[in-house]
Amino acid sequence: MKKVMLATAIILPLLFTTAFSKTKTVELKFGHYSVESHPAHLAAVMFANAVEKRTNGEVKITIFPNSKLGNSQEILEQVKIGAVDFAIPTEPAMAKYVQKFNLIGAPFAFKDYAQTDKFFNSAFEKWVSSDLSKKGFTYIARWEWGFRNYTNSKKPILTPEDFKGLKIRTPPDFVNSATVKALGGIAQTINFAELPMALKQGVVDGQENPIGVIHSFKMYETQKYLSVLNYTYNGTHLLVGKKVFGKLTSAQQKIIIEEGRNAGIYMMKAVRDQEAKQIDDLKKFGMRVDFPDTAPFKTAASSVWDELKKKVTSSEYKEFLKLLDNAK
């Protein structure tokens, strides 16, 4: 009897320890720069909830929105060092680690969303995944930021000549600032979190962002004019730290990839479905909205392509053009 009790006393703690280890919760941090009303945050919440549900609570993701952990570049740096686990940087932020991401933002590279879909759904992921892995990131899925457009408080922008003298805020990204300069404007780098105050105080005359951002951040309160040029496209891409991803089980990894892609599809649809209504809203809020002929702007910004070509290898540039051509 004593032997049975002794065996039971030994086995029960072992069973308890094994059961506990199998259900131990993995807690991960997801930082991004969007306000809670933007599709990016809604997609992040959708992603986190789905992952937690499908892993039976084994993987919990806490979201830090609205630049609480820093801007796009700063959050990505934290993912690299392991302080944050998930990020949704745009291509310019990723270009700090993999230069060929700069090419995606080349001015007027994409005509419309149909072309971007063909581009990213082709061999894009294969083209970038290995390079990102070498830098400590695992690529999960493409989400979406959208086509970027110009606003300002001074005058309508109908031709490149209208840029002269305008101080335009850009993120610390090459394509955005280089395009403003090529068009004749004055590019000023300002942290996104500081942009609303900079616009209010007149530190800069204007800025550039997708329609959804202009609407969500109520830029109509300081900006009178909107020029819909769709001059550059930004995807956002769900990345996770390579080390932390490698510690997850294969089943957990599979769920994260599947739900990351589902959330990306949701965000793309939300961004696109809202744009027409948001433009109407901006008009109602007092903005003048123009749709200028893009041809003169495309010609004026052509020098940016020459500069981009110098930032990558010849083979990378040719591969980008091939992917772009296949998407037309």
CORMO-V840454 format. One record per pair of residues at least 12 apart in sequence whose ideal C-beta (glycine too) atoms are under 7 Angstrom apart, sorted by the first residue. I is the first residue (numbers start at 1). J is the second residue. Records with the same first field share a line. If there is no record, write none. Layout:
I: J / J
//
This chain:
23: 58
25: 57 / 58 / 60
26: 58 / 59 / 248
27: 60 / 62
28: 59 / 61 / 85 / 86 / 244
29: 62 / 64 / 84 / 85
30: 44 / 48 / 61 / 62 / 63 / 64 / 85 / 86
31: 64 / 69 / 75 / 78 / 84 / 87
32: 44 / 65 / 75 / 87 / 88
33: 67 / 71 / 72 / 192
34: 65 / 66
35: 65 / 66 / 216 / 217
36: 65 / 66
37: 216
38: 212 / 216
39: 212 / 267 / 270 / 271
40: 88 / 143 / 236 / 267
41: 65
42: 270
43: 143 / 263 / 264 / 266 / 267
44: 63
45: 63
46: 263 / 266
47: 259 / 260 / 263
48: 61 / 63
50: 259 / 262
51: 255 / 256 / 259
54: 255 / 259
55: 252 / 255
58: 252
59: 252
61: 86
67: 192 / 193
69: 84
71: 191 / 192 / 193
72: 89 / 90 / 93
73: 93 / 96 / 172
75: 87
76: 89 / 93
79: 137 / 239 / 241
80: 135 / 136
82: 241 / 243 / 244
85: 240 / 241 / 244
86: 238 / 240
87: 239
88: 143 / 236 / 237 / 238
89: 236 / 237 / 239
90: 145 / 234 / 235 / 236
91: 104 / 105 / 234 / 235
92: 105 / 171 / 173 / 174 / 175 / 176
94: 237
97: 135
98: 128 / 131 / 132 / 135
99: 311 / 312
100: 312 / 316 / 320
102: 174 / 175 / 308 / 311
103: 308 / 312 / 320
105: 175 / 232 / 233 / 234
106: 175 / 304 / 305 / 308
107: 175 / 179 / 231 / 232 / 298 / 301 / 304
108: 231 / 294 / 298 / 301
109: 324
110: 233
113: 272
115: 327 / 328
116: 233
118: 327
119: 323 / 324 / 327
120: 142 / 235
122: 323 / 326 / 327
123: 323
124: 323
125: 139
127: 319 / 323
132: 239
133: 242
136: 241 / 242
137: 239 / 241 / 242
138: 239 / 240 / 242 / 245
139: 237 / 239
140: 238 / 239 / 240 / 256 / 257 / 260
141: 238 / 260 / 261 / 264
142: 235 / 237 / 264
143: 235 / 236 / 237 / 238 / 264 / 267
144: 235 / 236 / 267 / 268 / 271
145: 210 / 234 / 235 / 236
146: 210 / 211 / 212 / 234 / 271
147: 210 / 230 / 233
148: 208 / 209 / 210 / 231 / 232 / 234
149: 208 / 211 / 226 / 227 / 228 / 229 / 230
150: 168 / 206 / 208 / 227 / 229
151: 206 / 207 / 214 / 219 / 223 / 225 / 226
152: 166 / 205 / 206 / 223 / 225
153: 205 / 206 / 222 / 223 / 224
154: 166 / 205
155: 225
156: 225 / 227 / 288 / 290
157: 225 / 227 / 292
158: 290 / 292
159: 292 / 296
160: 183 / 184 / 296 / 297 / 300
161: 184
163: 183 / 184 / 185
164: 184
166: 185 / 186 / 205 / 206
167: 186 / 188 / 204 / 205
168: 180 / 185 / 186 / 187 / 188 / 204 / 205 / 206 / 207 / 208
169: 188 / 190 / 195 / 198 / 204 / 207
170: 187 / 189 / 208
171: 192
172: 189
175: 232 / 304
176: 208
177: 189
178: 304 / 307
179: 231 / 232 / 301 / 304
182: 300 / 301 / 303 / 304
183: 297 / 300 / 301
188: 204
190: 204
195: 207
196: 217
199: 219 / 222 / 223
200: 222
206: 223
211: 275 / 278 / 279
212: 271 / 274 / 275 / 278
214: 226 / 282
215: 278 / 281 / 282
220: 282 / 285 / 286 / 287
223: 287
224: 287 / 288
225: 287 / 288
226: 282 / 287 / 288 / 289
227: 290 / 292
228: 289 / 290 / 291
229: 292 / 294 / 297
231: 297
238: 260 / 264
//
